[in-house]
Amino acid sequence: EQYRAVYELDPDNTDALQALERLYRQTERFQDLLEVYQKQRDLATEPEQQCRVLYGIAELYEGELSDAENAVATYWQVLDVEPTDGRALEALDRLYLAQEQWEPYAGVLRRRLEIDVTEEQLIDLKYRLGNTLQQHLGDAAGALDNYREILFVDPNNELARSALEGMIDHPELKAEVARILAEVYEGRDEWDKLIGALSVLVDSED
């Protein structure tokens, strides 16, 4: 009550705001905590401060308030401040997937691929992007490109190989799929499968 009185007399008092932030979280007064965060956001001038407060707001919406829509909007505000913020992109990745919003989900996966990621993350992101394009967005050619790039990085990747095998009968892409798989099969000494892929290529030629 005393910190609240200070805040009401002096809304820009950062000490009071920090104390209220801590106490509202401890007492689970989440709507009041949201008000404090919003005031801190208005007062923040440095990008680091802005992101800290925006993360607090976004995580409050996502967790305690179960408001995914506002959580998404707030994570995008983080990206307005720091366009390559990996933590915000990862959160949007998770939220869009849970809501099955495939177009923005694919867009976030693409943005994550533009920042510095490990080889393992690259493969995971490209596989999920390819799967989304193929299964939900009707872009088989885009999916093929992602699976091909995975196999370029990791020729033994079972998920990408299996996904391409499922596209071997695609009327427009089967020759390209067979060409990629033929290289994979030859490298793995899988001769029966190689013959099958080469047969598809023969049938596709004039």
C-alpha positions in Angstrom: 0.0 0.0 0.0 2.8 2.4 0.8 4.6 1.7 -2.5 1.3 2.1 -4.3 0.8 5.5 -2.6 4.3 6.6 -3.8 3.4 5.5 -7.3 0.2 7.3 -7.3 1.9 10.5 -6.2 4.9 10.0 -8.5 4.0 7.7 -11.4 7.6 7.9 -12.8 9.2 6.7 -9.6 11.3 3.8 -10.8 12.1 2.5 -7.2 8.4 2.3 -6.4 7.7 0.6 -9.7 10.4 -2.0 -9.1 9.1 -2.7 -5.6 5.6 -3.1 -6.9 6.7 -5.4 -9.7 8.3 -7.7 -7.1 5.4 -7.6 -4.7 2.7 -8.0 -7.2 4.4 -11.1 -8.6 4.8 -12.5 -5.1 1.2 -11.9 -4.3 0.0 -13.1 -7.8 -1.8 -9.8 -8.5 -1.2 -10.2 -12.2 -3.4 -7.4 -13.5 -1.7 -5.0 -11.2 1.6 -6.4 -12.3 0.6 -5.8 -15.9 -0.1 -2.2 -15.2 3.3 -1.7 -13.6 5.0 -3.4 -16.6 3.2 -1.1 -19.0 4.3 1.9 -17.1 7.9 0.7 -17.0 7.6 0.1 -20.8 6.6 3.8 -21.3 9.5 5.0 -19.2 12.2 2.7 -20.7 14.6 4.5 -23.1 17.3 2.0 -23.7 16.7 -1.1 -26.0 17.9 -3.5 -23.2 15.4 -2.0 -20.7 12.6 -2.0 -23.3 13.2 -5.7 -24.1 13.3 -6.7 -20.4 10.0 -5.1 -19.7 8.4 -6.4 -22.9 9.5 -9.9 -22.0 7.9 -9.5 -18.6 4.6 -8.4 -20.3 4.7 -11.2 -22.9 5.5 -13.9 -20.4 2.7 -12.6 -18.2 0.2 -12.8 -21.0 1.4 -16.2 -22.1 1.6 -17.8 -18.7 -0.5 -16.4 -15.9 -3.1 -14.6 -18.0 -3.4 -17.2 -20.8 -3.7 -14.5 -23.4 -1.8 -15.9 -26.4 -3.0 -13.1 -28.8 -1.5 -10.3 -26.6 1.6 -12.4 -25.9 2.2 -12.7 -29.7 1.7 -8.9 -30.2 4.1 -8.2 -27.4 6.8 -10.5 -28.7 6.5 -8.7 -32.0 7.1 -5.4 -30.1 10.4 -7.0 -28.9 11.3 -7.6 -32.5 10.6 -4.0 -33.4 13.3 -3.1 -30.9 15.7 -6.0 -31.7 14.8 -7.5 -35.1 17.0 -10.5 -34.6 16.1 -11.4 -31.0 16.3 -15.2 -30.9 14.3 -15.5 -27.7 11.3 -13.6 -29.1 11.4 -15.6 -32.4 11.5 -18.8 -30.5 8.5 -17.8 -28.4 6.5 -16.8 -31.6 7.5 -20.2 -33.1 6.0 -21.9 -30.1 2.8 -19.8 -30.0 2.0 -19.9 -33.7 2.5 -23.7 -33.7 0.2 -24.2 -30.8 -2.5 -22.0 -32.5 -1.9 -23.8 -35.9 -1.4 -20.4 -37.6 0.6 -21.8 -40.4 1.4 -18.7 -42.5 2.9 -16.6 -39.7 4.5 -19.8 -38.3 6.3 -20.4 -41.6 7.3 -16.7 -41.6 8.8 -17.0 -38.1 10.7 -20.1 -39.1 12.2 -18.2 -42.1 13.3 -15.4 -39.8 14.9 -17.8 -37.4 16.9 -19.2 -40.3 18.2 -15.8 -41.1 20.0 -15.5 -37.7 23.0 -17.4 -36.5 21.9 -20.9 -35.7 23.7 -24.2 -35.1 23.7 -27.0 -37.6 21.2 -29.0 -35.5 18.9 -26.0 -35.2 19.2 -25.3 -39.0 18.1 -28.9 -39.8 15.2 -28.7 -37.3 14.0 -25.4 -38.6 14.2 -26.4 -42.3 12.4 -29.7 -41.6 9.6 -28.0 -39.8 9.4 -25.3 -42.5 9.3 -28.0 -45.2 6.7 -30.0 -43.4 4.5 -26.9 -42.9 4.8 -25.9 -46.6 4.0 -29.4 -47.7 1.2 -30.3 -45.3 -0.5 -27.0 -44.6 0.3 -24.4 -47.2 0.3 -26.3 -50.5 3.8 -25.4 -51.4 5.4 -28.8 -52.4 8.2 -27.1 -54.3 9.2 -25.0 -51.3 9.1 -28.1 -49.1 11.4 -29.9 -51.6 13.9 -27.1 -51.5 14.1 -27.3 -47.7 14.4 -31.1 -47.6 17.2 -30.9 -50.3 19.1 -28.3 -48.2 18.9 -30.6 -45.2 20.3 -33.5 -47.1 23.1 -31.3 -48.4 24.1 -30.6 -44.8 23.3 -34.1 -43.5 23.1 -36.7 -46.2 21.9 -39.3 -43.7 19.0 -37.3 -42.3 16.2 -39.8 -42.1 13.4 -37.3 -41.7 14.2 -35.4 -44.9 14.8 -38.5 -46.8 11.5 -40.0 -45.7 9.7 -36.8 -46.5 11.1 -36.8 -50.1 10.2 -40.5 -50.5 6.6 -39.5 -49.8 6.8 -37.0 -52.7 8.2 -39.5 -55.3 4.8 -39.6 -57.1 4.2 -35.8 -57.2 3.2 -35.2 -60.9 5.4 -32.1 -61.3 8.3 -32.7 -58.9 8.9 -36.5 -59.1 11.9 -36.2 -61.4 13.6 -33.7 -59.1 12.8 -35.8 -56.1 14.1 -38.9 -57.7 17.3 -37.1 -58.7 18.0 -36.0 -55.1 17.1 -39.5 -53.7 19.3 -41.2 -56.3 22.3 -39.3 -54.9 21.4 -40.2 -51.4 20.8 -43.9 -52.2 24.1 -44.1 -54.1 26.0 -42.6 -51.2 24.4 -45.2 -48.8 24.9 -48.2 -51.2 21.1 -48.8 -51.2 21.0 -50.3 -54.7 17.4 -51.5 -54.8 16.2 -48.0 -53.9 18.6 -46.4 -56.3 17.2 -48.6 -59.1 13.7 -47.4 -58.2 14.8 -43.7 -58.2 16.5 -44.1 -61.6 13.4 -45.8 -63.0 11.4 -42.7 -62.1 14.0 -40.5 -63.8 13.9 -42.7 -66.9 10.1 -42.5 -67.1 10.3 -38.7 -66.7 12.6 -38.3 -69.7 11.5 -37.7 -73.3 
